[in-house]
Amino acid sequence: MRTTLRLLWTAPGLALLAALAACQGGAAPPAAPAPPAAPAPPAAPAPPAPDTQPEDLVENIRPDVPLLESLSRPPNGKPAGYRLWPDGRYEELGPANEPPDAWVLKLTYTRADLARYLAAASKVDLSGLRPSYQARARDASPRHVRLQAGGQVRELDITGVRVPEIEALEAAMVAARAP
């Protein structure tokens, strides 16, 4: 009894017939020309570049805490200070006729400015920062600094001394503003 297979004249079907014929010792059927290859579908357009937020450049940045904030409270004078927010707002304490703790928007850092600041700030080694730096000078103004780095919020009290890490962050903040 002979079994007949009905195959479509396709490349896989012809290959199967050739294999069957070879197994039975018969001659392979003549090879049919391969069907033309289907044209490749058009390449999908590349997805748009992600809208990288500056805060994406450093993990765990909290939007409710300034990237860098400094507040001096001289014993016999008006407080002075600045702060840079993750959304780019740069604020300073208002002039003498403002309430004592009125923050005034002075300028806005662009995303590129923030990216430059965050890149420079990430290179500053903050591992040795202490919570307090005190000099013995009586006339020195106390300064409170708050910053975000490496997913942590740090607060420092500085009186009468220079702290190189804080100065490096301040220099990075100034340098980040493109002219």
Secondary structure, DSSP 8 states (H G I E B T S, - for coil): --------SSHHHHHHHHHHHHHHT----------------------------GGGGSTT--TTS-SEEEEE--TTS--EEEEE-TTSEEEEE--TTS-TT-EEEEEE--HHHHHHHHHHHTTS--TT--SEEE-S-SS--EEEEEEEETTEEEEEEEESS--HHHHHHHHHHHHHS--
